[in-house]
């Protein structure tokens, strides 16, 4: 070992500027070589020197990459790829403490012993190398460099509480991926840096971190080898690693090499542990912060003076022991293991019969096992390469092309792409060796292009899996406290800085439901901050929107188009509800007030329009006394009052009061006092909603479909719903109030005591079948008795006369009767004649029942009995006098039973002799005339003739009564 020029050992902890110092010294010479521990670091230094001197004079040489311009002056290499015998002016070897590394240490030791510059040689590394260097390198000069910033131990900290600009270090691929996934969920994402990544992938990941797209870095111990990153804190997720042979604890100086990456330049840094890593012992933490470590005593060494006379001689020279006690023979490396495996093959031993063949075999054995497969598989590949090189002098193009083509695919997940990258590195290494392929330039470019494509795909997969770009971008902008730019499209989708964050529904921001944890908080914060001006613009547009764009739902919601903007809440009066706007608090009080004012205007106008008759009546100052009081009751009832509830008040109203109320459209019906104009669908829908608000219901019942005369009774509906819906419950169905009053007008013309049958116009009004009509009549207080009789054949109609059945069917259809009802309608037999002398006269519209009792019909009635209340078997038997085979028809006889309707309804149809199941008189029509009374039966006197009675509800009654009084 002959000293050439000056030799320096620049030693000190991390962040002392040692590498920068070496680069500056090298550029001061005409030529220079610098060896670096990682190809990632080599690429970083190469880029720095190219930026200063240009690419034409700078070479990059690693195992898988070779960029050598014709006029190269400066060589940037991995330590293994440093060229020998060049006679460069300057030589530097970085991280010289790796001489003690069990796997690669013998390479660094060889460079320490044999690599020299013509004018200057510099070894860069830790203070632990001072003693070995002093013993092995005569005349060396030592330069101590101090750390530029302080390093502090902060103990254990959860990942969820990790501060930004932190690096979390793992010692396995699985551990790195798990940590990165956790950070993505909690912090928005992390960049991933591992030694196995290609330089292109690693640089792209580092750029994510360096430019602030993510605030966290997850890495292996590769970041400890000179990578210069803006890291404030380093956290160890473990304190042991697998070194290729066994899992061993990291020494304090190894921990310090990694922890020292925290704090760059003059910025202080911290380090600690996280996850399942135990806290560092106090003495270890103190040693790291004070940079005091046990000096290295022995370095790894392997004989560099190899003998290529035979395979046995080569192996023996590789296993030669060192001469110095400071040097320890390195453990068997992968290349020596491969040499042993190949030398055991007879064909290989036959080929390696001379010095050049043995040298070629050794060169092939030095191909690294990038794929990480079994030793046998790796040896098999090396045997094939050696065979081609020995036999043909080069690797065949077609054979190499097949292997490269199988790898050149960018689909797949992270693990798949990582394996392909490892595979292409083998062929990149082969293409870089001089003379191994026919067209070196082509295959170097081809393999490099495949590696670049796979690197880009791997970077994309890593980013897709471990970086939520949306959250990271928004977090960076929020941290910078800059104004965020938001856009809202016609679908209400909100994008902030080009990233989708959620939707704007009315005046409420709904963040993306796929987000969770920290991501959800970031989206909400960024969305609301960016939407502040949009809330005001939208409020102005809403305030000026026409009423046609606003509507209410049956549940009290207030809609602007298809977006909910508020809801109705109960006010002091049913017709004066209040509104509550749905507006995010962050929109501001001004927006809330503007939206509420606009909604209140809409609701007030809607009530004023749909309830105009009712409101006009309430404002009529001409109404006084009882009339004004009754009008107030109608307003409270929203225009509908069941007559049974106000019977006494109706009776107290004189004709003048009733006339004054009728001017406002009030109808005094037999069953209900109501305003027909308010039975239309729109007022009904609004009335139900206002009533539900006033009742404090949690779920508002919906209005029946418009246009139906009868609807099924909803047993689950709250009490009073039927009246507010404009219907009255009667049996299994409810009938609309105005049609019920039309039916009552027809029923008043019938003899309710003697019994009568349904007329076609009754069925036409209700739109029911005969069976349904019978159930309805029971609900109104009648007994329905079922009977059968021979069907009368219709008389032949004169030529040209209209068909009676067709006329009835047509009229039924016009009234809304379902098709086929007329087939169930019995003929009008005998009941069109005048009532019997003892039958009660037809009641006026002011009376409550179609008889002479004067009783008020109950507001609620019982429904028909369950279906299992079946009639006796003989109830439906035909009359014995009916000729066999004669066609029969069903008919019902209806009899008023007043308050007994409840009992009758409980019995139901076909329930014994008193019900409809067994017809009286064996199915014959009831005889006309005065009915026979049983002994003790109460007698009823006939009321005044209809012509002599005055209907107090008749609008002309007052004038008629006045004329009679003057007479």
KOLMI-293307 format. One record per residue (C-alpha): z, x, y; residue in one letter. Coordinates in steps of 0.25 Angstrom, whole numbers, plus 2048, in hexadecimal, padded with zeros to 3 digits. Layout:
ZXYA...
This chain:
800800800X7FB80780CX7FF80281AX7F47FE823X7F77FC831X8047F5836X80C7EB82CX8157E0832X81E7D682BX8207CB835X82B7C382FX8337B7834X8367A8831X82C79D833X827799841X8277A8846X8187A9849X8157B383EX8087AE83AX8037AC848X8077BA84BX7FF7BF83FX7F37B8844X7F47BD852X7F57CC84CX7E97CA843X7E07C584EX7E47D1855X7DC7D984BX7CD7DA848X7CF7D5839X7DB7CF832X7E07C8825X7EB7BE825X7F17B8818X7F87AB818X8007A480DX7F879680DX7EA79380FX7EE788818X7F5792821X7E979B81FX7E0790824X7E978D830X7E979C834X7DA79D832X7D879183CX7E1798846X7D97A5846X7CC79E846X7D0796852X7D27A4859X7C77AD853X7BD7A384EX7B97A183FX7AE7AC83FX7B97B783DX7C47B0835X7C47AE826X7CC7A581EX7CE7A980FX7D77A1805X7D679E7F7X7CD7917FAX7C7794807X7BF7A080CX7B97A081AX7B47AF81DX7AB7B0829X7A27BD829X7A97C3834X7B77C0830X7C27C8837X7CF7C0833X7D27BB825X7DC7B0824X7DF7AF815X7EA7AA80BX7F27B5806X7EB7B57F8X7DD7B57FFX7DF7C1808X7D47CB807X7D77D9803X7D17E6807X7CB7E1814X7D27EB81DX7D57E0828X7DD7E5834X7E87DB833X7EE7D4827X7F97CA827X8007C281BX8087B681FX8157B0818X8177BE811X8247B980BX81B7B2800X81C7BF7F9X8287B97F2X8207AC7EEX8207AB7DEX8117A67DEX80A7AD7E9X8147B87EDX80C7C37E6X8007C17EFX8087C27FCX80F7CE7F6X8027D57F3X7FD7D2802X80A7D8807X8087E57FFX7F97E6800X7F37DF80CX7F27E7819X7EB7E7826X7E47F382CX7EC7F2839X7F77E8836X7FD7E082BX8077D482DX8107CD823X8157C0828X8217B9821X8307B7820X83B7C0822X83E7C0813X8337CA811X8387D581AX83E7DD80EX8337DC804X8297DF80FX8317EB814X8327F0806X8237EE802X81B7F180FX81E7FF815X81E800824X81E7F1827X8237EC834X82C7E0835X82B7D5840X8357CA841X8317BD847X83B7B284BX8397A4849X83479D856X83C790854X84978C84EX84A786840X85577C83DX85A775830X85C766832X861762824X85C75681CX85474B822X84D73F81CX83E73E81DX83F731824X84773882FX83E744830X83A74883EX82B749842X824756841X82B759833X826760827X82C75B819X82A76680FX828763800X82576C7F4X81C7637EBX81075B7EEX81774E7E9X8237517F2X81A7537FEX8127467FBX81F73E7FAX824743807X81774080EX817732809X82572F80EX82273581BX81572C81DX81E72081AX829724824X82272C82EX81472982EX80E735826X80F744824X80574F822X805756815X803765813X80376D806X7FE77A802X7F57747F8X7ED76D802X7E0772807X7E0779815X7D876D81AX7E1762815X7ED76A819X7E876C827X7E475D829X7F2759824X7F976382EX7F075E839X7F6750836X804756839X80075F844X7F975584DX80474B84BX7FE740842X80A742839X81874883DX81B74C82FX816757825X819758816X816765810X81976F805X81E77D808X81078080CX81477E81BX81D78A81AX812794819X80E795828X80978882BX80B78583AX80F77683CX81676F847X82276C83EX830769844X838766837X83676A828X83D76281EX83E76780FX83C75C805X8417667FAX8467747F9X8407787ECX83177A7E7X82977D7DBX82478B7DCX81A78A7D1X82478D7C6X8317867C9X83877E7D4X8407877DCX8487857E9X84278B7F6X8487977FBX84E79780AX84279F80FX838796808X83F78A80FX83F79181CX83079481BX82E78581BX839781824X83478B82EX827782831X830779839X82F77D848X82378484DX82278D859X82E78B862X83277D85CX83E77D853X83E777845X84777183BX84777082CX84F768822X84D760815X849752811X848749805X84F74E7F9X85075D7FDX85F7617FEX86476680BX86277580DX86F77E80BX874783818X871791814X86378E811X86178681EX868791826X85F79C820X852794824X857792832X85B7A0834X84F7A682CX8587AE823X8537AF815X8557B8809X84B7C4809X8417C47FEX8437CF7F4X8377CE7EBX8297CB7EDX81F7C57E3X8147D07DEX8087D17D5X8007DD7D3X7F47DE7DCX7EE7EA7D5X7E77E27C9X7E07E87BDX7D37E17B9X7CF7E97ADX7D37DE7A4X7DA7D17A4X7E67D779EX7E67E27A8X7E57D87B3X7F17D07AEX7F97DD7ACX7F77E17BAX7FB7D37C0X8087D47B8X80B7E27BDX8197E37C2X81C7E77D1X8217F57D5X82B7F17DFX8387E97DDX8357E07E9X8287DB7E2X8297D17D6X81E7CE7CDX8187C17D0X8197B67C6X80C7B27BEX8037AC7C8X7F87A27C5X7ED7AC7C5X7F47B57BBX7F77A97B2X7E87A57B3X7E47B37AFX7ED7B37A3X7E77A579FX7D97A97A0X7DB7B779AX7DF7AF78DX7D17A978CX7C87B1783X7BC7AE78BX7C37B3798X7C87BF792X7BA7C278DX7B47C079BX7BF7C97A2X7BB7D679BX7B97DF7A7X7BF7E17B5X7B67D87BDX7B87CD7B3X7C77CE7B3X7C77CF7C2X7BE7C27C2X7C87BB7B9X7D47BF7C2X7CD7B97CEX7CA7AC7C7X7D97AC7C2X7DD7AD7D1X7D779F7D4X7E37977D8X7E778B7D0X7E57817DBX7E47757D2X7F27777CDX7EE7737BFX7F277A7B2X7F17897AFX7E87867A3X7DE77D7ACX7DE7877B7X7DB7927ADX7D078A7A7X7C97897B5X7CB7987B8X7C479B7AAX7B87937ADX7B77997BBX7B87A77B5X7AE7A47ABX7A47A07B5X7A67AC7BEX7A67B67B2X79A7B07ACX7917AC7B8X7987B47C3X79B7A77CBX7A07997C9X79478F7C6X7907867D2X78E77A7C9X79C77C7C2X7A377E7CFX79C7727D5X7A07697CAX7AF76D7CDX7AE76B7DCX7A775E7DAX7B27587D2X7BC75C7DDX7B37577E9X7B97497EAX7C27447F5X7C77377EFX7D47367E9X7E37377EDX7EB7437F2X7EE7497E5X7DF7487E0X7DA74F7EDX7E57597ECX7E075D7DEX7D275E7E2X7D57677EEX7DC7707E4X7D07707DBX7C67737E6X7CF77F7EAX7CC7857DDX7BD7857DFX7BF7887EEX7C67957E9X7BB7987DFX7B07967EAX7B77A07F3X7B77AB7EAX7AB7B57ECX7A17B47E2X7A67A97D9X79C79E7DEX78D7A07E0X78D79A7EEX79B79D7F4X798797802X7937897FBX79F7887F2X7A978C7FCX7A4782806X7A37777FBX7B17797F5X7B677A804X7AF76D807X7B57667FAX7C376B7FEX7C176680CX7BD758808X7C97587FEX7D275D809X7CE752813X7D0747808X7DD74D804X7E174D813X7DD73F814X7E573A808X7F174280DX7F073B81AX7ED72E815X7F972E80BX804736814X800732822X800725829X7F7729834X7F971C83BX80871E83CX80772D83FX7FD72B84AX806720851X81372884FX80C733856X80872B862X815724863X81C732863X81373686EX81772A876X80872787AX80371987CX7FD714870X7EF70D870X7EF700868X7E36F7864X7E46E985FX7D76E3859X7D36D4858X7DB6D384AX7E76D8851X7E76E684AX7EF6F0852X7EA6FF852X7F270985AX7EB71685CX7E1712852X7EB70F847X7ED701842X7FC6FD844X7FC6EE842X7F86E1848X7FB6D9854X7FE6CB851X8006C385EX80A6CB865X8116D2859X80D6DF853X80C6DF844X80C6ED83FX8046F1833X80C6EC827X8086F881EX811701827X81F704823X82B70C828X828716833X819712833X81D704836X826708841X81B711847X811706846X81A6FC84DX81E705858X80F70A85BX80A6FC85AX8136F6863X81270186DX80370186DX8036F186EX80B6F087BX7FF6EE884X7F86E5879X8046DB879X8026D9888X7F36D7887X7F46CE87CX7FF6C6883X7F66C488FX7EB6BF886X7F46B687FX7FA6B088CX7EB6AC890X7E76A7883X7E3698882X7EC68E87AX7E068D870X7E469C86BX7F2698869X7F868F85EX80568B857X80768B848X80F680841X81A68983FX81C68B84EX81469884FX80C69B85BX7FE6A2859X7F46A9861X7E86A8859X7ED6AD84BX7F96B5850X8076B0852X80C6B2860X8196A9860X82069D85AX82669085FX83568F860X83D682862X84067F871X84A675877X840669874X836667869X82B667873X82F67387AX82F67F870X83068D874X828699870X82B6A786AX8206B186BX81E6BB860X81D6C8869X8216D6865X82D6DB86DX8256E7871X81B6DF878X8256DC883X82C6D0889X8206CD892X8166CB886X8216C2880X8226B988CX8136B888EX8116B4880X81D6AA880X8186A488DX80A6A2887X80F69C87AX818692881X80D68D88AX80468B87EX810683876X81367B883X804677885X802674876X80E66A876X80A664883X7FC66187EX80065C870X80C654874X80664F881X80964087EX81864487AX81A64C886X814642890X81D63888BX82964188DX82564389BX82263489EX82C6308A9X8286228A7X83062289AX83E61E89CX84A619895X848617886X83961A886X83D62888CX84762A882X83E626877X83363087DX83D63B87CX84063886DX83163986BX830646872X83B64B869X83464685DX82764D861X82063F862X824639855X831631852X83362A844X83661C848X84261B83FX849625848X84761E855X847610850X85260B85AX84C613866X83E60C863X8455FE862X84C601870X83F604877X8395F887EX82B5F487FX8295FC88DX82F608887X82660887BX81A605884X81D61188CX81E61A880X81161587AX80A619887X80D627882X807625874X81462286DX812619861X81E61085CX81A61084DX821609841X82661683BX824620847X824621856X81A62C859X80F630862X80262F85BX7FB63A863X80664485EX80264284FX7F564A851X7F5657849X7F7661855X80365985BX80965884DX80766784AX80F66A857X81965F855X81D664847X81E67284CX82766E858X82F66584FX831671845X83667A851X84066F856X84566D847X84767C846X83F67D839X83C68A833X82F68682DX82767B834X82067082CX81167082EX80A664833X80265B829X7F365D829X7EC655834X7E5648831X7ED644825X7F3636825X7FD63981AX802646815X80C64A809X81B64A80DX82065880EX82E657808X83266580DX82F66181CX83B660825X840652829X83864C834X82B654831X82364882DX82564183AX82264E842X81565083AX81164183EX81463B830X81E632829X82263581BX82062A811X82162D802X8196397FEX81063980AX812638819X809630822X805633830X80D62B83AX801624841X7FB620834X80961B82FX80961283BX7FB60D838X80060A82AX80C603830X8035FA838X7FC5F582BX8095F4824X80F5EB82EX8045E082BX8095E081CX8145D8815X81E5E3812X8285DA80CX81F5D3802X8175DF7FFX8085E3802X7FE5ED7FDX7F75F8804X7EB5F580CX7DF5FF80DX7E160281BX7EF606818X7EA61080EX7DF614818X7E9617822X7F2620819X7E6626811X7EE624805X7EC61F7F7X7F36137F2X7FE61B7EBX8006247F7X801618800X80B6127F7X81461E7F8X81261E807X817610808X823613800X82661D80AX825613815X82F60980FX827601806X8285FE7F7X81A6017F0X8185F87E3X80D5FC7DAX8045F27D3X7F75F17CBX7ED5E57CAX7DF5E37C6X7D65E87CFX7CE5DE7D7X7BF5DF7D7X7B95DF7E4X7B05D37E8X7A15D67E9X79E5DA7F7X7935D37FEX7865DB7FFX7875E580BX7965E380CX79D5F080EX7A55F5802X7B45F2805X7B95FD7FCX7B0607804X7B4602811X7C360480DX7C0612808X7B9615815X7C461081DX7CE618815X7C6625817X7C6623826X7D5621826X7D762E81EX7D9627810X7D6630805X7C962D7FDX7CD6247F1X7D861D7F8X7D160F7F8X7D160F7E9X7E060E7E9X7E06037F4X7E45F57EFX7DD5E97F4X7E35E17FFX7E85D57F6X7EE5CA7FEX7F65D3808X7EC5D0813X7F15C2814X7FC5BE81DX80A5C2819X8135B8811X81B5AE81AX8285B5817X8225C3818X8275CB825X81D5CB830X8155D8833X81E5E183BX81B5E6848X8185F584BX8265F6851X82D5F3843X8305FD839X82D5F682CX8225ED828X82B5E1826X8355D982DX8415E282BX8405EA838X8465F6830X842604835X83A60C82BX843619827X83E62682DX83E62C81FX83A626812X83C62A804X83062F7FCX82A6297EFX83262C7E2X82E6387D9X8236367CFX82C6357C3X8316277C9X8266217C0X8246127BEX82760B7B1X81B60B7A7X8195FC7AAX8185FD7B9X80A6017B9X8065F87AEX7FA5EE7B2X7FD5DF7B2X7FC5D97A5X7F35CF7ABX7E95D97AFX7DD5D87A6X7DB5E479DX7D25EE7A2X7D25E87B0X7D25F37BCX7DF5F37C3X7E45F87D1X7F15FD7D6X7F75F77E2X8045F97EAX80D5EE7F1X8155F37FCX8225ED800X82B5F180CX8395F5808X83E5FB815X84A604813X849602804X83D60B805X846617801X84A6117F4X83C60C7F1X83761A7F4X8416207EAX83C6167E0X82E6197E3X8216147DDX82260E7CFX83160F7CEX8356027C7X8335F37CAX8375F47D9X82D6007DBX81E6007DBX81D6047CCX81E5F57C7X8165EB7CFX81C5DE7D2X8145D27CDX80D5DA7C2X8035E07CBX7FF5D37D2X7FF5D27E1X80B5CC7E8X80A5BE7EBX8085BA7F9X8115B0801X8205B0802X8275B87F8X8315B27EFX8405B67F2X84A5B97E8X8585B37EAX8605BA7F4X8545C17FAX8555C3809X84B5BB811X8435C081DX83E5B7828X8305B982DX82F5C083AX8275BB846X8185BA844X8115C6848X80A5BF853X8175BC859X81D5CA859X81B5D5864X81A5E3860X8235EB869X81A5F7866X80D5F086BX8095F6878X8065E787DX8135E2879X81A5E4886X8105DC88EX8105D1883X81F5D0883X81E5CF893X8155C3892X81D5BC888X8295BE891X8235B889DX81E5AC895X
